[in-house]
Each structure stands twice: as structure tokens, then as C-alpha cells.
Amino acid sequence: MIPLTSTPGGVTFRVRVTPRAGRTVIAGERSDALLVKLAAAPVDGAANDVLVALLASLLDRPRRDVSIISGERSRDKVVEVRGISVADAAARLRGSRN
């Protein structure tokens, strides 16, 4: 399981993205990060928008509660999700890969 860090308002975790994939999907883990394949290209923030939407849906949070706090222009990102506990986030992320 990827490391989840508790913050005053929610959790943070690392994400490794692969843009221009055949489809958008959670593909497992890589180097302590959630591996996400995105169908969108990394042009004008499109891939980041798809990532935020995917994580918001997966974690049952509104899009405004999901933000990329580091690595906006990189494949390696740190994401913050507000309004969720570490236990809830871990359970939802674990369930996304079954």
C-alpha cells in the first residue's frame, strides 16, 4: 500500500502518471506512488484535470477537495485530498485495484 500522510484537513500521497495511455485507469503502485495511466495528453493541463477528476470520483470527494500540491508539470506528483481520513483513503485506494 502506498504511504498516505495525514494533514490537518485530509491526506497527501504520491502519484506517478503515464499520459497518453489507451484509457484512464489505476494501474497499481510504483516506488511508493499510486500509478495512474491517463488517456489525456499533458497539454494545457488536460492530464492533470483528468487525474483530479479520477481521484475525486474514486475517493468520493468533490473536485475542489483534490489538488496537486507538487509536480504539476511532472509525471511524479504529490496530491492532497481534503475531507477524508487516512483509513478511508486507504480503503478506497485498495478497493480501486481489486
N, C-alpha and C positions, 0 to 999 in steps of 0.2 A: 504494500500500500504506500502511496506517495505521502511524504510528510506534509501535514497540514499544521499551520501555525495559527494559534488563536490571537485575535486582535480585539481591541475594546468593542468593536462593532460587528465582528464576524470572523472570517478566516482568510488566510492567504495561502497560496500554493503555486508551485512552478508548473508551467505548461510548455511543451515543445510542440510546435505546429509544423505541419507539412502542407504548404499551399499547393493549389492546382492538382489536388488529388481527384480521383474519379468521383468520389462522393464524400460528404461530410460525415465523419464518424469518430468515435472514441476508439483509439487503436491500442490501448494498453498503457504501459509505462516505459520510460527510458530515462536512466540516470536520475532517479528521484523526481521525475516530472511526469505529468499526465501527457501522453502522446495523443495528439488530435490531428486527424487528416481533414483538411478543408478543401472543398470543391472550388472555392473562390480564389482568385488571383490576388497577390499582395499589391494591389493598385488602388490608390486613393482610399486606403483604409478598409477596403471591402473584406479582406480576410479577417481583420480584427472585428468588424461588425458581425460577421458570421460566427466567430468564436464567442463573442459576448452573448449573442442570441442563443447559441447552443448551450453554453454553460447556464444561462438564466433558465432555460427550459428544463435542463437536466436537474438543476438544484431547486427548482420551483420557486424562483425569485424573480421579481420584475427586472427588466434590463437595466434600470437605473441603479440597481444594487450590485451590479457586476462591473468591475473596471479593471483595466490593465494598468498596473501601477509601475511597471518596469518592462522594458523591452518592446515598446510599441512598434519599432521598426526592425525587430529581430525575430528569429524563429523561437528563441528562448525568451519566455515572458514570465512575469510574476503577476498573478491575478488576485484581486481582492473581491470577496463576496460578503456583502453586509447582510445582517439579519439572519444568520444561520450559525449553528454551533459546529464545533469540530466533529462531534459524534454524528450529527445529521448529515453534514457534508460527506464524511467518510462513508456512511451507509449508502448515500445516493450515488457517489462515485463508484463504489464497489458494485452496486447493482447495475450500473451502466455497462459493465464489461461481462455480464453473465449471459 
